[in-house]
Amino acid sequence: MTLTTIAAVFYLASSFLIYKRLKNQQSTSRWISLTPVLLALIIHTLVLNSQIYQPDGLNLGLLTAASLIAWLVCIQILLSSIYRPLESLGIIMFPLSAILMMLSQWVPSIHIVALHAGQLLQSHIMLSVVAYSLLMLAVLQAILLSVQDHALRAHHPGGIIRFMPPMHDMETLLFQMLGFAFLFLSTALISGFIFLDDLFAQHLVHKTVLSIIGWFILAILLFGRFRFGWRGKSAVRWTIASFFFLMLAYFGSKLVLEFII
């Protein structure tokens, strides 16, 4: 059994234990269900290290990058669960992380960023990846918030919903995530304009424009929250819209370049 398979088993085990605990309203410690994902993340780290660091540079191909972002999201879920009962996000995210990790091993996905490009460019790339992962986690949180809102309005707050924090806390956490995502995305865009020769070159223009659109949508959402108190469905829709443009900017271009052209 390979390391990738072992990590996938741990991811799935943790997801199942979380689901079983919440569904059956078990009083056992939630850390019992989170221990497998901690082991999965350790192994996933080793897998990513072998995939990304290549002799001729950094491999950030489509599936490898997706696996990296999933790994970051799972870490954020685990860390967030220390302070709030947010492990329910792992029911969806942990199996998805397992799938992406397995695909990155099985399907060739190579896009080398040369090491001679320098630490500044690598920092720009990592800032972008962290921003994407934070926004992806915010989307999961937004969807969960939408489900919670619907259940409460329909007077069916059963199942997993009853184990979630109050909606006010869920919304506060969502906008904290969005605030950090906006900070990292802004820094990534600024560093891109500074460190890259021409962000509007032919091979980068679509990625730059889509990223800026996503940034503007996120900025409008945060301003709307601060100025008009936006929440609920408005927050969910704007969050998903921003995520859509950023994912299209990053993964859309990689999909075309690596698998279509």
Stockholm file with secondary structure:
# STOCKHOLM 1.0

chainA/1-261         MTLTTIAAVFYLASSFLIYKRLKNQQSTSRWISLTPVLLALIIHTLVLNSQIYQPDGLNLGLLTAASLIAWLVCIQILLSSIYRPLESLGIIMFPLSAILMMLSQWVPSIHIVALHAGQLLQSHIMLSVVAYSLLMLAVLQAILLSVQDHALRAHHPGGIIRFMPPMHDMETLLFQMLGFAFLFLSTALISGFIFLDDLFAQHLVHKTVLSIIGWFILAILLFGRFRFGWRGKSAVRWTIASFFFLMLAYFGSKLVLEFII
#=GR chainA/1-261 SS CCHHHHHHHHHHHHHHHHHHHHHTTCCSCHHHHHHHHHHHHHHHHHHHHHHHEETTEEECCHHHHHHHHHHHHHHHHHHHTTTSCCGGGHHHHHHHHHHHHHHHHHSCCCCEECGGGCHHHHHHHHHHHHHHHHHHHHHHHHHHHHHHHHHHHTTCCCGGGGGSCCHHHHHHHHHHHHHHHHHHHHHHHHHHHHHSSCTTSTTTHHHHHHHHHHHHHHHHHHHHHHHHCCCTHHHHHHHHHHHHHHHIIIIIHHHIIIIIC
#=GC SS_cons         CCHHHHHHHHHHHHHHHHHHHHHTTCCSCHHHHHHHHHHHHHHHHHHHHHHHEETTEEECCHHHHHHHHHHHHHHHHHHHTTTSCCGGGHHHHHHHHHHHHHHHHHSCCCCEECGGGCHHHHHHHHHHHHHHHHHHHHHHHHHHHHHHHHHHHTTCCCGGGGGSCCHHHHHHHHHHHHHHHHHHHHHHHHHHHHHSSCTTSTTTHHHHHHHHHHHHHHHHHHHHHHHHCCCTHHHHHHHHHHHHHHHIIIIIHHHIIIIIC
//
